[in-house]
Amino acid sequence: MKALVIGGGSIGSRHLLNLKSLGVDSLAVIEPDARRLLTLSQSENLLAFDMLERALEWNPDLVVIASPTHFHAEQALATARYGCPLFIEKPLSHSLEGLDILCAEVDRRNLVTMVGCNMRFHPGPAMVKRLIGEGAIGKIIAARIQTGSYLPRWRPSQDYRNSYSASSKWGGVILDCIHEIDLALWYFGPASVVAAARLPATTIGLEIDGLAEIILNHKSSVLSNLHLNFVQRDYRRACQVIGSEGTIYWDFGHRQVEVFGPDGELRESFLEPRGWQVNQMYVDELDHFLRAVQSGRPTCNPVSQGLVALQLAITAKTMPSRGVHENSGHHTGTHGVHASSR
């Protein structure tokens, strides 16, 4: 297969290496930074293009968009019009502008698409999803999903203040940490934003949202609370799922999922596979996409579903922080995408 990766930054470089490990032997990249492109070309046998139009004339079998978020919609639409399967890094975009046109083009051409959701391929969240599906703790009542990290350490080779994450137009923790919104939809189904509160990242010299609390009301009657921040000095990722017959806990650092039963005592522990490495979830994510491209079947998170997560993120990012938002009752989620995106 021939794969084109747009963007040679940290995630683009990761995807290039992982595509090669999965047997994609014909790789090309678009990277405007000359120094970064030189590093890539020296370490990998790559074709390099300076323009998307020329790269598409190379007739790639698939395109991975790993450029800064504000380029996603334009690049995805151009690629879709060329008829190429699309993998788009999260978030799908920084706004909803033009995404109705993209979805219409994808539908018209029946393209295989996927929006980055690597946390679904982590053994911890994957086990949580399985246990929920098996009814391990009865009827799900509520959940708390959290992530906390330190933006200045995300990309050591780059000044974080110059990154797209720090941009007042397309940055902020809600868009950058959209994985937790995606997990909530994956676990519990369609949801609406009941309330959202944000704090600016002033402790690291930024005015964008650096910490957010989001409450989602799911059509399944589950109430989920999402905590997102990129201003805490340590790294933490975890979730708690409360059921009528027990509780599920997962903690990234503890490398296990725990199930507490009706008596409040620990019933089962599921350890992370021995030797499992973080990069494996990125490999598995791309493997899932490649198999979908080869079979023509939909992926687990096509553009239409990535759009739903983005709609919730933008709602949380823009709604008033004071008081509880009076919800209109309309839910956006995995079943409401066509009505909300057309």
Buried (B, 14 or more C-beta within 10 A) or exposed (E): BBBBBBBBBBBBBBBBBBBBEBEBEBBBBBBEEEEBBEBBBEEBEBBBBEEBEEBBEEEBBBBBBBBBBBBBBBBBBBBBBBEBBBBBBBBBBBBBEBBEEBBBBBBEBEBBBBBBBBBBBBBBBBBBBEBBEEEBBEEBBBBBBBBBBBBBEBBEEEEBEEBBBBBEEBBBBBBBBBBBBBBBBBBBBBBBBBBBBBBBBEEBEBEBBBBBBBBBBBBEEBBBBBBBBBBBEEEBBBBBBBBEEBBBBBBBEBBBBBBBBEEEEEBEEBEBEEEBEEEBBBBBBBBBBBEBBEEEEBBBBBBBBBBBBBBBBBBBBEBEBEEEBEEEEEBBBBEBBEEBBE
